[in-house]
Amino acid sequence: MALTVVLSRSLQKVNQDLFEAMQSIQYICDMLKEWRGGADDEDDDTDSGSVDAWDHDDYGAFTVPERLASTANVPITVPRLTGRQTSRNNVAASNASEYYKRAVWYPYLDCTLQALRNKFSLHHLAVLKLVALVPAVVLLYDWPDIVDSCRVYST
């Protein structure tokens, strides 16, 4: 996913500002939540006003593989479903796009979001704001940034 590749490269910079990195992580989490937003709705998430990265334009998460499969003359089909399945996903869906969206896309987004939340929590953001006390960057930050961090350690 191009969104996380850019973040990964950004986080590996030698001179990366930690506060800006946390803002980038927050932006990515918000974008993934927006993509995940229509999970309980039907297959069409465009009515809610959110961007659907699944089949959005020519570069959607399903549109590109679908185009590659048609080029290779490989049909994208829904696996056989049974009434009682315990060894693999048994997602009820009316077409292949809906099936793979529910069985692969949503779990992938959930896993990525959870990993980002575990690694970069709001507590980490509050603590990273203490970077504002470093003399080299003290003029770049406002005092309210530092006050949030002080509240974490004052209790």
N, C-alpha and C positions, 0 to 999 in steps of 0.2 A: 504494500500500500504506500503510495507516494507520500501521503501525509506523514506517516511515521518515519520514513526514510529521511526526509528533510529535518525532522526533529532529532533523529539520531546523529546526523552529521553536525547539527548545530550544538548538541550537547558535548560533542567530542572536541570542540575547539579549545585551544589552549587559553585564549583570552575571553572565554564565555562569561558573561555577566549572569550570575546565578538567579537574580531576580527576574531578568528578562527570560531566562530559560523556564522558570516556573510559570510565567505568563504564557509562553509558547505551549507549555504542557496543558495549561488550563484551556487554551484555545482549541487544542487537539481534542481534549476530553469533551468540550462543548460540541465540536463538530461530530464526533462519534456518537454522542447522545442524540444529536439531531438526526443522524442517519438511522439510529436505532429507534427513534421516536414512534414510528408507526407499527410497532410489533404486534399490538393487539388489534389493529385495524385490518381491513382486508388488504389485498395485494397493492391497491392503489393508494400511495401515501401523498400524492401530489395535491390532494384537496386541502390538506392541513397547512399548506404553505411551506413545508420543509423540503429541503433538497433531498431527493432520493438517489443515493449513489449506486443503488442496485442496478437500475436500468435507465440511468440518466444519460441522455444524448448518445454519442458514439463511444464514450469511454466509461460506461458503467461497469460495475463488477460482474454483471451477468452478460451484458451486451458484447463485450470483447470476447469472452470464451465462446459465446454462441456464434459469433461471426467466424472464429477460428474453427469451430466444429463444423460449420456449414462449408467452409473452404476445404476441409479434409473429408467431407461427405460422411461425417459421424453424427448420427442423431443423438440429441440430448433427451434422455428419457427419464421418467420417474422409476425408481426401483420398485419392485413388487412389494406391495403392502399387505399385511395380514391383520387379522383381528387382534392377535395377541403376540407382540414381538418384544423380546427382551435383550437381544444381542446387538441391535443396531437401531438407528433412528427409524421411527415409524410415524412420520409426520403426514397427516392427511392434507392433501393438496390436489387442486384440480388440474395443474399443469406443471411442467418441469421448473419453470422460473419460480413459481410459488413454493415448490418443494425445496429447492436448493436455497432459497432465501430463508426459509424457516429452519432447515436442517444444517446449513453451513454458515450463511452470512450472519444471522443474528447471534449464534453461539460464538462466532469469531469476534464480533464487535463486543459482546459481553466479556469475553476473555481479555481482550486488549484493554478495555476500560478498567477492568478489575486490576490488571497488572499495573496500569498507570496509577490507579488510586493507591495500591499497596506501596509502590515505589516512591510516589510523590504526593503525599497527603497534604492537607491544609496545614497540619502541624509543621511539616517541613517548610512550607512557604513562610509561615510566621518566623521560624527559626532562621531561615535564609535571609530574612530582612535585616538581620544583625550585621550583614555585610556593610550596611550603611555606616557602621562605626569605624570601618577601615579608613585611615586618613586619606588614602589616595582617591577614594570615591565618596567621601562624606558630603561633598557639595552637590552630588547628583541626586541625593535622596531627601525626602521631607521628613520632618519629625514624626508625623503620624505613622510612617512606615516602621519606625523604631518602637513606638509606643505599643503596637500590636505584639511585637516580640517580647517587650518587657512584661506584658500581661501574662504571657505563657510562663515565664520564669518567676513571676511574683507570687504565684500560688503554690 
